[in-house]
Amino acid sequence: MSTSRSLTARLILRSLIAVIFVAALLFLPAGSLRFWQGWVFMAILFLPMPVTSVYFLKRDPQLVERRLRTKEKTSEQQTIIRGAQWIAFVSLVIPGFDYRFGWSRVPLWLTILSQLFVFTGYLITLWVMKENSFASRTVQIEEGQRVISTGPYGLVRHPMYFGAVLMLFFLTPALGSWWALPGFLLVIPLIVLRLLKEEKMLCRDLPGYSDYCLRTRYRLLPLLW
């Protein structure tokens, strides 16, 4: 019981920090709480969180424990993830300034459509976590881990990264900004690099993964790659 309470407390604390941090990145540069695109993005990220947190805490607390770990096993992966995070954080500041100074003119229909794609990417990441209890934030092989080939893993070998790329690609028009797009696009090659190195490790250390690669052709993008 104490372990369960500790895990819940850690998850709540991490979630509150994330809400405050993302809100600061969005609204301080905007200089206004009327930045409605920022509110929609916050809603996409955080409104489902209480429901999903309760669900995973009850159904798969080990997954929650794995998702709370952030320290990579290798310095190479740590460098990749830190680089991606810093680029994303800096890029997330730009839409607020864009709103304040009116640099971009993104059509309303495109903003709303992009927000739907961002939400779809978020739902894909939740689907992955539901399907794979070993969907950790860090690249590692754990005791008892097995190859997952059902659900989204039947479409691409790295559906979590697919969801992340979908969110990154549509995030800037979803936030009403074009100027932040180059920064978020820079994150995608880092995701690809991380994916390739992770896949090499999985083929080497996870029994059955090489056969899974033969059955599921596409790494990241269905019908493309």
Summary of the structure (lengths in Angstrom):
residues: 225
radius of gyration: 18.2
end to end distance: 45.0
largest distance: 54.1
contacts: 680
relative contact order: 0.13
helix: 72%
strand: 0%
